[in-house]
Amino acid sequence: MSKMLNEICDMLDGYTGRDKIIRTLCYTTKLASGLYAQSNPTRAKKLAIFSSKMSQTRATLRLFDDLPMLAYSLNYGCGNKEPDRWMGLIGFVTNLIDHAYYPVDKICWLIEHNLLNVENPTRWDTINSILWVASIYLNLMKTIRSFTVMEQHKSCIDKKENETSQAFRMLLIKQRMEAISILRLTLDLVHAGSTLPKGMLWGGCFQTWHVGLIGSISSLLGLYQYVAKKRIVKESST
């Protein structure tokens, strides 16, 4: 019990962990709101309000992501540290898209809170969604490529001598985590595409509980990966 409590507190102490918990609360309550829409409209409305507030909290916290993103991009450079040149290229382009996304996201936040007046607010929401979709798609392609590269590395290893080694075991663990990331990013891509206007991809085709279900599964996978990676780092350091 105390171990679980400590892990939850560790998550809440950091921005990334806290965001994952808020995201999970946002989409699980959105799912519940959609499921209660017919049977209990009053409860569904309360859950929808809570989900909306959690989403607004995440949007407000994103206002401060520019400098960490800039520091990450400067350190990443052109992706020369990646094990594959295609991964480096995709990562570099993704960073450029993310740098375009954050200012647009801020404009959408200002419009939503009536701090900025524009002629066509919907256009900014559409641009925001397009950048979001592009970023997730490229991250998905990069992760698939990473999984493929790991599979190639596995085929080059003499299993009789190395399958019990620590390095080989860590490679398998990392590949398993990449497989989970592929599933999570696929769900995120489906979700992001649904925020586009009707006529663009599958925009506007999902009901509230559809979005809640997709977001909930993705969020729970993200929580699992966060905890699992912490444990992997702790094991590898001992």
C-alpha positions in Angstrom: 0.0 0.0 0.0 2.7 2.5 1.0 4.7 1.6 -2.2 1.7 2.4 -4.4 1.1 5.6 -2.4 4.8 6.6 -2.9 4.5 6.0 -6.7 1.4 8.1 -6.9 3.0 10.9 -5.0 6.1 10.7 -7.2 3.8 11.1 -10.3 2.1 14.1 -8.7 5.4 15.8 -7.9 6.4 16.1 -11.5 4.7 17.8 -14.5 4.6 14.8 -16.7 3.1 12.4 -14.2 0.6 15.0 -13.0 -0.5 15.6 -16.6 -1.0 11.9 -17.2 -3.3 11.7 -14.1 -5.3 14.7 -15.1 -5.6 13.4 -18.6 -6.9 10.0 -17.3 -9.4 11.8 -15.1 -10.5 13.9 -18.1 -11.2 11.0 -20.4 -12.6 8.5 -17.9 -15.2 11.1 -16.8 -15.9 12.0 -20.4 -16.6 8.3 -21.1 -18.8 8.0 -18.0 -20.7 11.2 -19.1 -21.4 9.7 -22.5 -22.6 6.4 -21.0 -25.0 8.2 -18.6 -26.3 10.6 -21.3 -29.6 8.7 -21.7 -30.1 7.1 -18.4 -29.1 9.9 -16.1 -28.7 13.3 -17.8 -28.0 15.2 -14.5 -25.1 12.9 -13.6 -23.9 13.0 -17.2 -23.8 16.9 -17.1 -21.8 16.9 -13.9 -19.3 14.4 -15.3 -19.0 16.5 -18.5 -18.3 19.6 -16.5 -15.6 17.9 -14.5 -14.1 16.5 -17.7 -14.1 19.9 -19.3 -12.4 21.5 -16.2 -9.7 18.8 -16.4 -9.2 19.5 -20.1 -9.0 23.3 -19.4 -6.4 22.6 -16.7 -4.2 20.7 -19.1 -4.6 23.5 -21.7 -3.5 26.1 -19.1 -0.5 24.1 -18.1 0.6 23.8 -21.7 1.0 27.6 -21.8 4.4 27.0 -20.2 5.7 24.2 -22.5 7.5 26.5 -25.0 10.8 26.8 -23.2 11.1 23.1 -22.2 10.2 22.3 -25.9 12.9 24.7 -27.1 15.5 23.2 -24.8 14.6 19.7 -26.0 14.8 20.7 -29.7 18.2 22.4 -29.2 19.5 19.2 -27.5 17.9 17.0 -30.2 19.3 19.0 -33.1 18.9 17.3 -36.4 18.5 13.9 -34.8 22.1 12.8 -35.2 21.9 10.8 -31.9 19.1 8.6 -33.3 20.1 5.0 -34.3 18.6 5.6 -37.7 18.7 8.6 -40.1 15.0 8.3 -40.9 14.1 8.5 -37.2 16.3 11.6 -36.9 14.6 13.2 -39.9 11.1 12.4 -38.6 12.1 13.6 -35.1 13.4 16.9 -36.5 10.3 17.6 -38.5 8.1 16.7 -35.6 9.9 19.2 -33.4 9.3 21.9 -36.0 5.6 21.1 -36.1 5.4 21.1 -32.3 7.0 24.6 -32.2 4.2 25.8 -34.6 1.6 24.0 -32.5 2.3 25.8 -29.2 1.7 29.4 -30.3 -1.5 28.3 -32.1 -2.6 26.5 -28.9 -2.0 29.7 -27.0 -4.1 31.7 -29.4 -7.0 29.1 -29.1 -6.7 29.4 -25.3 -6.9 33.2 -25.4 -9.9 33.0 -27.7 -11.7 30.5 -25.5 -11.3 32.8 -22.5 -12.4 35.9 -24.4 -9.0 37.5 -24.1 -8.5 37.7 -27.9 -11.1 38.6 -30.5 -10.6 37.2 -34.0 -12.9 37.1 -37.1 -13.0 33.3 -37.4 -12.2 31.4 -34.2 -13.1 28.0 -35.8 -10.2 28.4 -38.2 -7.7 28.5 -35.4 -9.2 25.4 -33.8 -8.9 23.7 -37.2 -5.2 24.7 -37.6 -4.6 23.5 -34.0 -6.1 20.1 -34.8 -4.2 19.8 -38.0 -0.9 20.4 -36.3 -1.9 18.0 -33.5 -2.7 15.2 -36.0 0.5 15.8 -38.0 2.6 15.6 -34.8 1.0 12.4 -33.6 1.2 10.8 -37.0 5.0 11.5 -37.3 5.6 10.3 -33.7 3.7 7.1 -34.7 5.9 6.7 -37.8 9.0 7.2 -35.8 8.0 4.7 -33.2 7.2 2.1 -35.8 10.6 2.7 -37.3 12.2 2.3 -33.9 10.4 -1.0 -33.3 11.6 -2.2 -36.7 15.2 -1.2 -36.0 15.1 -3.1 -32.7 13.7 -6.1 -34.5 16.7 -6.0 -36.9 19.1 -5.7 -33.9 17.5 -8.8 -32.4 18.0 -10.8 -35.6 21.7 -10.0 -35.5 22.2 -11.3 -32.0 23.4 -14.8 -31.4 20.6 -15.9 -29.2 22.4 -19.0 -27.8 25.0 -16.7 -26.2 23.1 -13.5 -25.5 19.4 -14.3 -25.0 20.0 -14.5 -21.2 22.2 -11.4 -21.1 21.1 -8.2 -19.4 21.5 -6.2 -22.7 19.3 -8.6 -24.6 16.6 -8.5 -21.9 16.6 -4.7 -21.9 16.2 -4.7 -25.7 13.2 -6.9 -25.4 11.7 -4.7 -22.7 12.3 -1.5 -24.8 10.7 -3.2 -27.8 7.7 -4.2 -25.7 7.4 -0.6 -24.6 7.6 0.6 -28.2 4.8 -1.8 -29.1 2.6 -0.3 -26.4 3.6 3.2 -27.7 2.4 2.2 -31.2 -1.0 1.2 -29.8 -1.2 4.4 -27.7 -0.2 6.7 -30.5 -2.7 5.0 -32.9 -5.5 5.7 -30.4 -4.3 9.3 -30.1 -4.3 9.7 -33.8 -7.9 8.4 -34.1 -8.8 10.8 -31.3 -7.0 13.8 -32.9 -8.6 13.1 -36.3 -12.0 13.2 -34.7 -11.5 16.9 -33.6 -11.2 18.0 -37.2 -14.2 19.6 -39.0 -16.6 17.3 -40.8 -15.3 16.4 -44.2 -11.7 16.1 -43.0 -10.6 12.6 -42.2 -13.2 11.2 -39.7 -13.8 14.6 -38.0 -17.1 14.9 -36.1 -18.0 11.3 -36.6 -17.6 10.2 -32.9 -20.0 10.4 -30.0 -18.9 11.6 -26.6 -18.4 8.1 -25.2 -16.4 7.1 -28.2 -13.9 9.9 -27.6 -14.0 9.1 -23.8 -13.2 5.4 -24.5 -10.4 6.0 -26.9 -8.9 8.7 -24.6 -9.3 6.5 -21.5 -7.5 3.5 -23.0 -4.7 5.8 -24.3 -4.3 7.5 -20.9 -4.2 4.2 -19.0 -1.5 2.9 -21.4 0.4 6.1 -20.8 0.2 5.7 -17.1 1.4 2.1 -17.3 4.4 3.2 -19.5 5.3 6.0 -17.1 5.4 3.7 -14.1 7.1 0.9 -16.0 9.8 3.2 -17.3 10.5 4.4 -13.8 10.9 0.8 -12.6 13.1 -0.1 -15.6 15.4 2.9 -14.8 15.6 1.9 -11.1 16.4 -1.8 -12.0 19.1 -0.8 -14.5 20.8 1.4 -12.0 21.0 -1.3 -9.3 
